[in-house]
């Protein structure tokens, strides 16, 4: 894990909103970790393509969730991932 995290900044999901407001994260190599706390049934977009929505949390502050939208190949590969997965 130390090798994978070398030169990267860890940002907790519960801190993401404040970090986005305060820093330009596009210029930083950063990572975050989250648990899938809720999955919405896959839906169809206006263009007919299917996508998924996951709600992620870092289990530090259950009121702070991030919605992750999965499209295309990412949706196809991961839509069956179980709730509770990190």
C-alpha atoms as a printed R data frame, in Angstrom:
   type eleno elety resid chain resno       x      y       z
1  ATOM     1    CA   UNK     A     1   0.000  0.000   0.000
2  ATOM     2    CA   UNK     A     2   2.880  2.377   0.746
3  ATOM     3    CA   UNK     A     3   4.232  1.849  -2.772
4  ATOM     4    CA   UNK     A     4   0.796  2.479  -4.341
5  ATOM     5    CA   UNK     A     5   0.296  5.627  -2.238
6  ATOM     6    CA   UNK     A     6   3.756  7.090  -2.893
7  ATOM     7    CA   UNK     A     7   3.443 10.723  -4.035
8  ATOM     8    CA   UNK     A     8  -0.354 10.616  -3.702
9  ATOM     9    CA   UNK     A     9  -2.583 12.469  -1.291
10 ATOM    10    CA   UNK     A    10  -5.310 10.627   0.634
11 ATOM    11    CA   UNK     A    11  -8.559 12.563   0.795
12 ATOM    12    CA   UNK     A    12 -11.329 11.085   2.913
13 ATOM    13    CA   UNK     A    13 -14.723 10.947   1.219
14 ATOM    14    CA   UNK     A    14 -16.205 12.878   4.134
15 ATOM    15    CA   UNK     A    15 -13.709 15.689   3.388
16 ATOM    16    CA   UNK     A    16 -14.104 15.680  -0.384
17 ATOM    17    CA   UNK     A    17 -16.642 18.508  -0.635
18 ATOM    18    CA   UNK     A    18 -14.549 20.902   1.447
19 ATOM    19    CA   UNK     A    19 -11.340 19.903  -0.378
20 ATOM    20    CA   UNK     A    20 -12.986 20.531  -3.756
21 ATOM    21    CA   UNK     A    21 -13.947 24.028  -2.599
22 ATOM    22    CA   UNK     A    22 -10.512 24.837  -1.164
23 ATOM    23    CA   UNK     A    23  -8.042 23.149  -3.528
24 ATOM    24    CA   UNK     A    24  -7.578 22.535  -7.238
25 ATOM    25    CA   UNK     A    25  -7.644 18.735  -7.118
26 ATOM    26    CA   UNK     A    26  -7.047 18.474 -10.854
27 ATOM    27    CA   UNK     A    27  -3.411 19.375 -10.184
28 ATOM    28    CA   UNK     A    28  -2.963 16.810  -7.387
29 ATOM    29    CA   UNK     A    29  -2.556 13.035  -7.636
30 ATOM    30    CA   UNK     A    30  -5.091 12.000  -5.001
31 ATOM    31    CA   UNK     A    31  -7.015  8.904  -3.952
32 ATOM    32    CA   UNK     A    32 -10.000  8.138  -1.795
33 ATOM    33    CA   UNK     A    33 -11.641  5.030  -0.397
34 ATOM    34    CA   UNK     A    34 -15.310  4.363   0.083
35 ATOM    35    CA   UNK     A    35 -17.867  1.720   0.884
36 ATOM    36    CA   UNK     A    36 -20.903  1.204  -1.330
37 ATOM    37    CA   UNK     A    37 -23.684  2.036   1.135
38 ATOM    38    CA   UNK     A    38 -26.502  2.122  -1.440
39 ATOM    39    CA   UNK     A    39 -27.007  1.005  -5.022
40 ATOM    40    CA   UNK     A    40 -29.785  2.311  -7.236
41 ATOM    41    CA   UNK     A    41 -31.276 -0.145  -9.722
42 ATOM    42    CA   UNK     A    42 -29.550  0.371 -13.105
43 ATOM    43    CA   UNK     A    43 -31.341  2.982 -15.190
44 ATOM    44    CA   UNK     A    44 -31.507  3.968 -18.847
45 ATOM    45    CA   UNK     A    45 -30.251  7.351 -19.995
46 ATOM    46    CA   UNK     A    46 -32.042  9.403 -22.667
47 ATOM    47    CA   UNK     A    47 -29.718  7.872 -25.258
48 ATOM    48    CA   UNK     A    48 -30.833  4.349 -24.249
49 ATOM    49    CA   UNK     A    49 -27.596  3.360 -22.563
50 ATOM    50    CA   UNK     A    50 -27.751  1.820 -19.095
51 ATOM    51    CA   UNK     A    51 -25.914  3.278 -16.107
52 ATOM    52    CA   UNK     A    52 -25.673  2.710 -12.362
53 ATOM    53    CA   UNK     A    53 -25.541  5.020  -9.383
54 ATOM    54    CA   UNK     A    54 -23.718  4.098  -6.175
55 ATOM    55    CA   UNK     A    55 -23.723  6.066  -2.937
56 ATOM    56    CA   UNK     A    56 -20.317  5.875  -1.269
57 ATOM    57    CA   UNK     A    57 -19.298  6.678   2.298
58 ATOM    58    CA   UNK     A    58 -16.068  6.410   4.297
59 ATOM    59    CA   UNK     A    59 -17.939  5.320   7.475
60 ATOM    60    CA   UNK     A    60 -16.622  8.352   9.403
61 ATOM    61    CA   UNK     A    61 -19.658 10.543   8.832
62 ATOM    62    CA   UNK     A    62 -22.716  8.686   7.549
63 ATOM    63    CA   UNK     A    63 -24.391 11.963   6.579
64 ATOM    64    CA   UNK     A    64 -21.651 12.674   3.998
65 ATOM    65    CA   UNK     A    65 -22.120 10.479   0.917
66 ATOM    66    CA   UNK     A    66 -20.808 10.817  -2.610
67 ATOM    67    CA   UNK     A    67 -22.843  9.653  -5.599
68 ATOM    68    CA   UNK     A    68 -20.831  7.802  -8.208
69 ATOM    69    CA   UNK     A    69 -22.325  7.363 -11.683
70 ATOM    70    CA   UNK     A    70 -21.065  4.384 -13.685
71 ATOM    71    CA   UNK     A    71 -21.393  4.510 -17.490
72 ATOM    72    CA   UNK     A    72 -20.212  2.447 -20.453
73 ATOM    73    CA   UNK     A    73 -17.627 -0.265 -19.865
74 ATOM    74    CA   UNK     A    74 -17.308  0.661 -16.176
75 ATOM    75    CA   UNK     A    75 -21.029  0.042 -15.693
76 ATOM    76    CA   UNK     A    76 -20.880 -3.234 -17.646
77 ATOM    77    CA   UNK     A    77 -17.940 -4.507 -15.618
78 ATOM    78    CA   UNK     A    78 -19.021 -3.401 -12.130
79 ATOM    79    CA   UNK     A    79 -22.831 -3.084 -11.936
80 ATOM    80    CA   UNK     A    80 -23.146 -6.389 -10.055
81 ATOM    81    CA   UNK     A    81 -20.710 -5.326  -7.317
82 ATOM    82    CA   UNK     A    82 -22.311 -5.955  -3.926
83 ATOM    83    CA   UNK     A    83 -23.427 -3.240  -1.539
84 ATOM    84    CA   UNK     A    84 -20.920 -3.113   1.329
85 ATOM    85    CA   UNK     A    85 -17.928 -3.558  -0.973
86 ATOM    86    CA   UNK     A    86 -14.955 -1.216  -0.433
